[in-house]
Amino acid sequence: MKVLIMVPAYNEEENIERVIQHLISEYPQYDYIVINDGSQDATAQICQDHGYHLLDLPINLGLAGGFQAGMKYAWLGGYDAAIQFDGDGQHDPKYLPLLVETMEKEKADIVIGSRFVEEKKPWSARMIGSRILQLAIRITTGKKITDPTSGMRLFSKKVIQEFATSMNYGPEPDTICYLLRQGAKIKEVQVTMHERIAGESYLSIPRSFWYMLCMTISIFFIQWFRKRR
């Protein structure tokens, strides 16, 4: 399979060099693209100085816009699969071959790197929100997704095309729910994720609460009105 690692990055000057150098040195069998989402820091400059493969967006489009830019790049580049991979160092690339192997073996449309296939989900405030989303997906689709908020996902060529050519898709749990209802085959594999070493996440506690609320409303109500292709 011709595989692309998509690395969305917003203000990741403290992390991006470490992340990309690790991918280049340890996983040269995969292509990669850094999607600089209008960062206000030196993220783009660091990528340019090191000659990294860079898609430099002139303004901040947010996660959905940056992600779709990466999917368009993957579709136009003829890739068989594309991996969503965080630029903050929390995702461990040692699981990349497992995701690819699972997609090939299971003929899956999406493979999610989940923290909770084999591990028990804790009862923290953030994980309570994850449990609510997991329950919402289970109620509306009958399917169990143990880690609906995981940002480590591998997408097949068919799904790449859908994301690249439609404005109706974002890399969020409500879209995973929608695709499940459309018959997509989604598998999960156990992974371990690291704590952020440097920089700050944009998801503060108030934003996390608002995010979970919006996702829950979307899963239960808005998704039923999405245009079917």
Backbone as CSV, one residue per row, in Angstrom:
resi,resn,N_x,N_y,N_z,CA_x,CA_y,CA_z,C_x,C_y,C_z
1,MET,0.827,-1.191,0.000,0.000,0.000,0.000,0.869,1.250,0.000
2,LYS,0.443,2.234,-0.767,1.091,3.534,-0.773,0.419,4.378,0.314
3,VAL,1.157,4.651,1.388,0.574,5.251,2.592,1.148,6.638,2.848
4,LEU,0.258,7.577,3.179,0.653,8.939,3.530,0.351,9.197,5.001
5,ILE,1.328,9.743,5.714,1.108,10.203,7.087,0.813,11.692,7.040
6,MET,-0.394,12.076,7.442,-0.792,13.482,7.474,-0.567,14.009,8.885
7,VAL,0.217,15.077,9.006,0.549,15.627,10.321,0.032,17.061,10.413
8,PRO,-1.231,17.263,10.835,-1.730,18.619,11.032,-0.960,19.279,12.180
9,ALA,-0.587,20.529,12.008,0.201,21.214,13.035,-0.246,22.662,13.156
10,TYR,-0.546,23.058,14.380,-0.871,24.460,14.666,-0.072,24.883,15.900
11,ASN,0.865,25.788,15.690,1.736,26.276,16.764,2.447,25.126,17.481
12,GLU,3.139,24.306,16.701,3.857,23.156,17.259,5.367,23.300,17.084
13,GLU,5.877,24.518,17.220,7.307,24.748,17.021,8.182,23.952,17.993
14,GLU,7.646,23.628,19.162,8.426,22.902,20.166,8.404,21.386,19.947
15,ASN,7.537,20.910,19.056,7.373,19.475,18.879,7.653,18.962,17.471
16,ILE,7.429,19.798,16.461,7.354,19.298,15.093,8.667,18.676,14.611
17,GLU,9.801,19.246,14.982,11.073,18.676,14.525,11.267,17.271,15.083
18,ARG,11.000,17.086,16.363,11.153,15.770,16.981,10.236,14.737,16.332
19,VAL,8.992,15.127,16.076,8.014,14.207,15.488,8.421,13.791,14.081
20,ILE,8.760,14.755,13.246,9.064,14.453,11.843,10.396,13.726,11.704
21,GLN,11.404,14.112,12.490,12.685,13.412,12.410,12.536,11.940,12.781
22,HIS,11.666,11.662,13.741,11.418,10.270,14.127,10.769,9.505,12.978
23,LEU,9.804,10.113,12.313,9.146,9.462,11.177,10.143,9.208,10.046
24,ILE,10.972,10.196,9.748,11.923,10.073,8.640,12.947,8.978,8.917
25,SER,13.461,8.944,10.140,14.541,8.010,10.449,14.055,6.584,10.681
26,GLU,12.868,6.428,11.265,12.412,5.095,11.658,11.364,4.500,10.720
27,TYR,10.662,5.327,9.962,9.573,4.812,9.126,9.631,5.400,7.710
28,PRO,10.753,5.212,7.038,10.920,5.792,5.699,10.039,5.125,4.643
29,GLN,9.402,3.991,5.000,8.529,3.313,4.038,7.225,4.089,3.807
30,TYR,6.948,5.064,4.667,5.736,5.867,4.522,6.096,7.288,4.089
31,ASP,5.271,7.864,3.234,5.390,9.285,2.920,4.730,10.096,4.034
32,TYR,5.066,11.356,4.112,4.449,12.219,5.122,4.238,13.608,4.536
33,ILE,3.326,14.341,5.142,3.121,15.745,4.799,2.737,16.497,6.076
34,VAL,3.460,17.561,6.386,3.089,18.435,7.495,2.091,19.452,6.965
35,ILE,0.939,19.564,7.621,-0.067,20.536,7.215,-0.043,21.666,8.238
36,ASN,0.699,22.710,7.913,0.796,23.848,8.826,-0.463,24.695,8.696
37,ASP,-1.278,24.679,9.742,-2.598,25.303,9.687,-2.542,26.762,10.142
38,GLY,-1.807,27.568,9.396,-1.732,28.998,9.702,-1.131,29.292,11.058
39,SER,-0.107,28.537,11.452,0.511,28.730,12.770,1.027,30.157,12.942
40,GLN,0.967,30.648,14.191,1.456,31.985,14.511,2.892,31.948,15.032
41,ASP,3.443,30.732,15.182,4.810,30.606,15.676,5.742,30.183,14.535
42,ALA,6.840,29.524,14.855,7.857,29.182,13.863,7.682,27.789,13.265
43,THR,6.500,27.196,13.387,6.285,25.846,12.870,6.653,25.742,11.393
44,ALA,6.126,26.632,10.582,6.391,26.580,9.135,7.867,26.813,8.836
45,GLN,8.485,27.764,9.525,9.886,28.077,9.285,10.790,26.893,9.610
46,ILE,10.495,26.200,10.689,11.269,25.012,11.066,11.161,23.948,9.978
47,CYS,9.956,23.738,9.480,9.755,22.760,8.406,10.519,23.155,7.146
48,GLN,10.482,24.433,6.811,11.187,24.915,5.621,12.699,24.799,5.790
49,ASP,13.196,25.121,6.966,14.635,25.064,7.229,15.170,23.639,7.115
50,HIS,14.347,22.653,7.488,14.774,21.257,7.460,14.386,20.548,6.157
51,GLY,13.699,21.261,5.283,13.302,20.651,4.018,12.213,19.607,4.158
52,TYR,11.380,19.736,5.193,10.286,18.790,5.383,9.220,18.988,4.315
53,HIS,8.491,17.936,4.005,7.363,18.041,3.082,6.272,18.854,3.779
54,LEU,5.922,19.969,3.194,5.063,20.927,3.890,3.924,21.417,3.012
55,LEU,2.718,21.388,3.563,1.553,22.033,2.977,1.254,23.223,3.882
56,ASP,1.622,24.410,3.445,1.588,25.597,4.294,0.330,26.416,4.017
57,LEU,-0.664,26.280,4.875,-1.921,27.005,4.704,-1.740,28.443,5.171
58,PRO,-2.176,29.426,4.385,-1.919,30.833,4.712,-2.717,31.347,5.900
59,ILE,-3.833,30.700,6.209,-4.650,31.091,7.355,-5.045,29.843,8.132
60,ASN,-5.482,30.041,9.362,-5.907,28.937,10.199,-7.317,28.490,9.804
61,LEU,-7.429,27.254,9.303,-8.720,26.709,8.895,-9.358,25.857,9.977
62,GLY,-8.633,25.586,11.051,-9.144,24.683,12.076,-8.871,23.240,11.686
63,LEU,-9.129,22.332,12.625,-8.804,20.923,12.406,-9.481,20.360,11.167
64,ALA,-10.783,20.647,10.990,-11.518,20.081,9.853,-10.947,20.568,8.528
65,GLY,-10.663,21.867,8.424,-10.130,22.417,7.178,-8.734,21.919,6.878
66,GLY,-7.868,21.885,7.895,-6.524,21.388,7.701,-6.511,19.913,7.341
67,PHE,-7.384,19.169,7.995,-7.490,17.735,7.720,-7.955,17.499,6.281
68,GLN,-8.939,18.255,5.842,-9.433,18.070,4.487,-8.380,18.457,3.453
69,ALA,-7.573,19.461,3.763,-6.472,19.811,2.862,-5.514,18.635,2.715
70,GLY,-5.252,17.955,3.824,-4.395,16.774,3.774,-5.012,15.645,2.978
71,MET,-6.321,15.473,3.110,-7.007,14.415,2.364,-7.031,14.727,0.865
72,LYS,-7.170,15.989,0.521,-7.095,16.364,-0.899,-5.706,16.052,-1.454
73,TYR,-4.690,16.349,-0.669,-3.321,16.052,-1.071,-3.155,14.545,-1.274
74,ALA,-3.723,13.749,-0.356,-3.620,12.288,-0.457,-4.366,11.766,-1.678
75,TRP,-5.534,12.327,-1.954,-6.339,11.879,-3.083,-5.654,12.222,-4.408
76,LEU,-5.179,13.452,-4.520,-4.502,13.871,-5.752,-3.176,13.134,-5.934
77,GLY,-2.571,12.693,-4.822,-1.308,11.975,-4.897,-1.459,10.486,-5.142
78,GLY,-2.708,10.009,-5.221,-2.955,8.609,-5.521,-2.611,7.643,-4.404
79,TYR,-2.725,8.086,-3.163,-2.392,7.210,-2.034,-3.504,6.195,-1.769
80,ASP,-3.096,5.001,-1.340,-4.046,3.934,-1.006,-4.622,4.101,0.388
81,ALA,-3.896,4.796,1.254,-4.349,5.007,2.623,-3.665,6.245,3.181
82,ALA,-4.329,6.894,4.137,-3.768,8.093,4.773,-3.997,7.999,6.272
83,ILE,-2.959,8.335,7.023,-3.007,8.268,8.480,-3.056,9.672,9.055
84,GLN,-4.022,9.918,9.910,-4.092,11.157,10.672,-3.175,10.993,11.878
85,PHE,-2.183,11.881,12.022,-1.135,11.700,13.023,-0.806,13.048,13.643
86,ASP,-0.967,13.184,14.954,-0.797,14.469,15.616,0.648,14.948,15.586
87,GLY,0.812,16.263,15.501,2.137,16.870,15.463,2.678,17.236,16.823
88,ASP,1.990,16.828,17.908,2.423,17.214,19.248,3.216,16.129,19.968
89,GLY,3.433,14.995,19.301,4.219,13.936,19.897,3.450,12.941,20.737
90,GLN,2.129,13.083,20.812,1.347,12.160,21.637,1.135,10.805,20.960
91,HIS,1.146,10.785,19.634,0.965,9.524,18.914,2.311,8.836,18.717
92,ASP,2.329,7.524,18.964,3.560,6.747,18.832,3.583,6.073,17.465
93,PRO,4.566,6.409,16.620,4.585,5.852,15.263,4.863,4.351,15.202
94,LYS,5.247,3.735,16.315,5.504,2.293,16.279,4.244,1.499,15.954
95,TYR,3.075,2.137,16.090,1.816,1.447,15.798,1.381,1.599,14.337
96,LEU,2.095,2.407,13.569,1.694,2.633,12.179,1.626,1.334,11.374
97,PRO,2.630,0.461,11.446,2.530,-0.798,10.694,1.339,-1.649,11.113
98,LEU,0.979,-1.611,12.399,-0.172,-2.379,12.875,-1.466,-1.855,12.264
99,LEU,-1.601,-0.541,12.177,-2.801,0.035,11.571,-2.909,-0.388,10.106
100,VAL,-1.783,-0.299,9.380,-1.781,-0.658,7.965,-2.076,-2.142,7.785
101,GLU,-1.441,-2.970,8.602,-1.648,-4.417,8.519,-3.107,-4.779,8.788
102,THR,-3.705,-4.110,9.777,-5.108,-4.378,10.114,-6.033,-3.988,8.979
103,MET,-5.765,-2.852,8.350,-6.597,-2.433,7.221,-6.521,-3.444,6.087
104,GLU,-5.331,-3.907,5.779,-5.161,-4.874,4.694,-5.822,-6.203,5.026
105,LYS,-5.649,-6.674,6.247,-6.168,-7.970,6.655,-7.681,-7.966,6.775
106,GLU,-8.234,-6.908,7.371,-9.665,-6.837,7.653,-10.466,-6.163,6.534
107,LYS,-9.778,-5.626,5.526,-10.447,-4.880,4.452,-11.282,-3.746,5.035
108,ALA,-10.707,-3.066,6.028,-11.428,-2.019,6.745,-11.388,-0.704,5.979
109,ASP,-12.419,0.102,6.205,-12.456,1.447,5.636,-11.678,2.425,6.509
110,ILE,-11.755,2.227,7.833,-11.056,3.064,8.796,-10.505,2.170,9.903
111,VAL,-9.286,2.426,10.313,-8.714,1.744,11.479,-8.335,2.821,12.493
112,ILE,-8.857,2.684,13.707,-8.624,3.665,14.766,-7.617,3.124,15.767
113,GLY,-6.627,3.945,16.102,-5.714,3.605,17.187,-6.377,3.949,18.500
114,SER,-6.823,2.925,19.225,-7.611,3.125,20.440,-6.791,2.837,21.688
115,ARG,-7.009,3.652,22.707,-6.351,3.428,23.996,-7.078,2.397,24.853
116,PHE,-8.288,1.978,24.389,-9.134,1.221,25.299,-9.700,-0.072,24.724
117,VAL,-9.039,-0.655,23.738,-9.465,-1.964,23.258,-9.192,-3.010,24.326
118,GLU,-8.020,-2.932,24.943,-7.628,-3.885,25.979,-7.498,-3.239,27.353
119,GLU,-7.338,-1.922,27.389,-7.178,-1.209,28.650,-8.517,-0.631,29.108
120,LYS,-8.676,-0.491,30.421,-9.903,0.050,30.977,-9.888,1.576,30.915
121,LYS,-10.999,2.148,30.521,-11.101,3.605,30.420,-11.250,4.210,31.819
122,PRO,-10.420,5.191,32.186,-10.521,5.806,33.511,-11.758,6.691,33.637
123,TRP,-12.033,7.098,34.861,-13.211,7.932,35.118,-12.821,9.395,35.324
124,SER,-11.937,9.893,34.508,-11.598,11.311,34.559,-12.707,12.117,33.886
125,ALA,-12.649,13.448,34.046,-13.681,14.302,33.449,-13.705,14.153,31.933
126,ARG,-12.520,14.123,31.305,-12.452,14.002,29.855,-12.954,12.633,29.390
127,MET,-12.629,11.594,30.154,-13.046,10.254,29.762,-14.540,10.015,29.991
128,ILE,-15.132,10.776,30.910,-16.592,10.705,31.056,-17.236,11.214,29.771
129,GLY,-16.672,12.276,29.210,-17.158,12.773,27.925,-16.986,11.744,26.833
130,SER,-15.856,11.039,26.831,-15.617,9.979,25.852,-16.630,8.857,26.012
131,ARG,-16.955,8.519,27.247,-17.956,7.475,27.495,-19.332,7.875,26.960
132,ILE,-19.662,9.161,27.119,-20.947,9.647,26.619,-21.006,9.522,25.099
133,LEU,-19.914,9.901,24.420,-19.868,9.779,22.964,-19.907,8.320,22.537
134,GLN,-19.210,7.465,23.265,-19.224,6.034,22.964,-20.649,5.481,23.064
135,LEU,-21.366,5.897,24.122,-22.744,5.449,24.302,-23.641,5.994,23.193
136,ALA,-23.440,7.257,22.822,-24.265,7.855,21.770,-24.080,7.110,20.447
137,ILE,-22.834,6.764,20.128,-22.565,6.009,18.900,-23.197,4.623,18.980
138,ARG,-23.116,4.000,20.145,-23.686,2.658,20.320,-25.208,2.687,20.140
139,ILE,-25.848,3.714,20.689,-27.307,3.827,20.600,-27.757,4.054,19.160
140,THR,-27.029,4.897,18.427,-27.469,5.288,17.080,-27.002,4.355,15.975
141,THR,-25.981,3.533,16.257,-25.473,2.640,15.209,-25.469,1.165,15.599
142,GLY,-25.537,0.898,16.896,-25.428,-0.486,17.351,-23.993,-0.976,17.386
143,LYS,-23.016,-0.095,17.093,-21.610,-0.472,17.044,-20.854,0.115,18.236
144,LYS,-19.824,-0.602,18.673,-19.013,-0.144,19.789,-17.690,0.420,19.286
145,ILE,-17.459,1.695,19.567,-16.182,2.341,19.299,-15.619,2.736,20.661
146,THR,-14.532,2.093,21.088,-14.045,2.289,22.444,-13.367,3.638,22.654
147,ASP,-12.825,4.234,21.590,-12.090,5.493,21.728,-12.503,6.458,20.620
148,PRO,-13.730,6.998,20.709,-14.259,7.832,19.612,-13.508,9.134,19.400
149,THR,-12.765,9.611,20.399,-12.052,10.881,20.245,-10.600,10.696,19.835
150,SER,-10.179,9.468,19.615,-8.796,9.243,19.180,-8.519,9.965,17.868
151,GLY,-7.376,10.653,17.812,-6.997,11.351,16.585,-6.040,10.556,15.721
152,MET,-5.807,9.302,16.087,-4.904,8.451,15.312,-5.756,7.492,14.495
153,ARG,-5.954,7.826,13.220,-6.856,7.044,12.384,-6.244,6.831,11.003
154,LEU,-6.471,5.646,10.465,-6.027,5.297,9.119,-7.247,5.190,8.219
155,PHE,-7.222,5.872,7.076,-8.357,5.919,6.170,-8.009,5.236,4.854
156,SER,-8.954,4.450,4.345,-8.753,3.761,3.066,-8.899,4.735,1.907
157,LYS,-8.563,4.266,0.714,-8.631,5.110,-0.475,-10.062,5.580,-0.732
158,LYS,-11.028,4.698,-0.513,-12.427,5.069,-0.725,-12.836,6.203,0.218
159,VAL,-12.403,6.114,1.459,-12.753,7.148,2.438,-11.979,8.438,2.154
160,ILE,-10.740,8.309,1.707,-9.972,9.499,1.315,-10.741,10.304,0.277
161,GLN,-11.275,9.610,-0.713,-12.032,10.292,-1.766,-13.238,11.026,-1.196
162,GLU,-13.945,10.370,-0.269,-15.131,10.991,0.327,-14.755,12.276,1.071
163,PHE,-13.699,12.206,1.880,-13.273,13.378,2.642,-12.728,14.477,1.734
164,ALA,-12.044,14.074,0.673,-11.388,15.050,-0.198,-12.361,15.794,-1.094
165,THR,-13.492,15.188,-1.406,-14.394,15.760,-2.407,-15.716,16.261,-1.831
166,SER,-15.860,16.202,-0.510,-17.105,16.666,0.095,-16.809,17.623,1.235
167,MET,-17.552,18.704,1.328,-17.401,19.661,2.419,-18.148,19.205,3.665
168,ASN,-18.779,18.053,3.597,-19.660,17.594,4.667,-18.950,16.659,5.634
169,TYR,-17.624,16.633,5.612,-16.883,15.696,6.434,-15.807,16.400,7.262
170,GLY,-15.731,16.049,8.534,-14.660,16.493,9.411,-14.183,15.306,10.220
171,PRO,-12.951,15.329,10.734,-12.400,14.173,11.454,-12.868,14.119,12.899
172,GLU,-14.153,13.944,13.085,-14.735,13.997,14.422,-15.597,12.762,14.696
173,PRO,-15.930,12.508,15.977,-16.745,11.335,16.319,-18.101,11.293,15.617
174,ASP,-18.698,12.449,15.346,-19.999,12.437,14.683,-19.881,11.921,13.251
175,THR,-18.754,12.210,12.592,-18.528,11.681,11.247,-18.286,10.176,11.293
176,ILE,-17.549,9.708,12.292,-17.354,8.262,12.468,-18.708,7.585,12.631
177,CYS,-19.574,8.195,13.420,-20.927,7.666,13.623,-21.693,7.625,12.304
178,TYR,-21.635,8.704,11.559,-22.324,8.791,10.277,-21.840,7.711,9.315
179,LEU,-20.519,7.545,9.218,-19.965,6.558,8.302,-20.339,5.138,8.723
180,LEU,-20.408,4.890,10.010,-20.867,3.580,10.488,-22.283,3.300,10.005
181,ARG,-23.141,4.306,10.083,-24.526,4.127,9.639,-24.612,3.941,8.135
182,GLN,-23.597,4.432,7.406,-23.562,4.265,5.961,-22.931,2.941,5.543
183,GLY,-22.550,2.128,6.536,-22.016,0.811,6.239,-20.504,0.706,6.228
184,ALA,-19.806,1.730,6.667,-18.348,1.676,6.704,-17.883,0.625,7.699
185,LYS,-16.814,-0.068,7.352,-16.224,-1.063,8.239,-15.097,-0.389,9.021
186,ILE,-15.272,-0.286,10.322,-14.312,0.400,11.176,-13.768,-0.573,12.212
187,LYS,-12.451,-0.660,12.293,-11.780,-1.529,13.250,-10.944,-0.678,14.199
188,GLU,-10.692,-1.214,15.380,-9.835,-0.547,16.352,-8.677,-1.465,16.737
189,VAL,-7.518,-0.872,16.990,-6.367,-1.619,17.498,-5.847,-0.905,18.739
190,GLN,-5.329,-1.680,19.671,-4.821,-1.108,20.914,-3.519,-0.350,20.675
191,VAL,-3.475,0.891,21.173,-2.255,1.690,21.128,-2.075,2.378,22.474
192,THR,-0.881,2.875,22.701,-0.593,3.706,23.870,-0.223,5.095,23.375
193,MET,-0.781,6.106,24.013,-0.469,7.480,23.632,0.300,8.169,24.742
194,HIS,1.191,9.074,24.346,2.046,9.767,25.297,1.435,11.101,25.707
195,GLU,1.902,11.608,26.840,1.520,12.948,27.252,2.275,13.958,26.404
196,ARG,1.654,15.095,26.170,2.325,16.176,25.431,3.570,16.617,26.207
197,ILE,4.706,16.691,25.504,5.959,17.090,26.143,6.077,18.608,26.226
198,ALA,5.695,19.287,25.162,5.854,20.740,25.114,4.641,21.359,24.426
199,GLY,4.478,22.668,24.625,3.343,23.353,24.014,2.065,23.104,24.785
200,GLU,1.001,23.727,24.315,-0.293,23.611,24.988,-1.360,23.155,24.019
201,SER,-2.247,22.286,24.510,-3.379,21.843,23.714,-4.422,22.959,23.641
202,TYR,-5.085,23.050,22.489,-6.141,24.059,22.351,-7.389,23.657,23.115
203,LEU,-7.469,22.379,23.539,-8.665,21.889,24.226,-8.546,22.128,25.734
204,SER,-8.972,23.313,26.176,-9.061,23.597,27.599,-10.291,22.882,28.160
205,ILE,-10.479,22.929,29.465,-11.642,22.261,30.068,-12.955,22.824,29.526
206,PRO,-13.143,24.157,29.469,-14.395,24.678,28.889,-14.586,24.266,27.427
207,ARG,-13.504,24.316,26.647,-13.616,23.908,25.246,-13.924,22.418,25.119
208,SER,-13.341,21.606,26.004,-13.609,20.168,25.976,-15.075,19.890,26.266
209,PHE,-15.618,20.596,27.255,-17.035,20.421,27.591,-17.918,20.815,26.405
210,TRP,-17.613,21.966,25.796,-18.396,22.438,24.656,-18.294,21.478,23.482
211,TYR,-17.086,20.943,23.264,-16.853,19.980,22.187,-17.721,18.733,22.390
212,MET,-17.704,18.179,23.588,-18.482,16.974,23.871,-19.977,17.238,23.697
213,LEU,-20.427,18.408,24.134,-21.832,18.750,23.996,-22.229,18.840,22.523
214,CYS,-21.413,19.513,21.724,-21.702,19.657,20.295,-21.690,18.309,19.584
215,MET,-20.720,17.460,19.922,-20.637,16.141,19.294,-21.847,15.276,19.643
216,THR,-22.276,15.340,20.896,-23.424,14.536,21.322,-24.694,14.981,20.602
217,ILE,-24.909,16.295,20.520,-26.086,16.818,19.816,-26.032,16.420,18.350
218,SER,-24.849,16.516,17.749,-24.701,16.164,16.336,-25.003,14.688,16.098
219,ILE,-24.496,13.818,16.965,-24.710,12.376,16.789,-26.191,12.030,16.892
220,PHE,-26.862,12.605,17.864,-28.266,12.248,18.086,-29.231,12.931,17.123
221,PHE,-28.881,14.095,16.609,-29.844,14.853,15.814,-29.323,15.236,14.416
222,ILE,-28.227,15.981,14.349,-27.792,16.564,13.080,-27.418,15.501,12.058
223,GLN,-26.784,14.410,12.506,-26.307,13.398,11.562,-27.416,12.769,10.724
224,TRP,-28.613,12.774,11.238,-29.725,12.157,10.499,-30.122,12.985,9.289
225,PHE,-29.642,14.235,9.217,-29.995,15.116,8.103,-28.840,15.329,7.135
226,ARG,-27.743,14.619,7.352,-26.614,14.736,6.442,-26.958,14.194,5.076
227,LYS,-26.423,14.852,4.096,-26.668,14.416,2.717,-25.960,13.110,2.445
228,ARG,-26.689,12.140,1.889,-26.094,10.847,1.549,-25.613,10.870,0.116
229,ARG,-24.443,10.272,-0.080,-23.852,10.231,-1.411,-24.125,8.883,-2.050
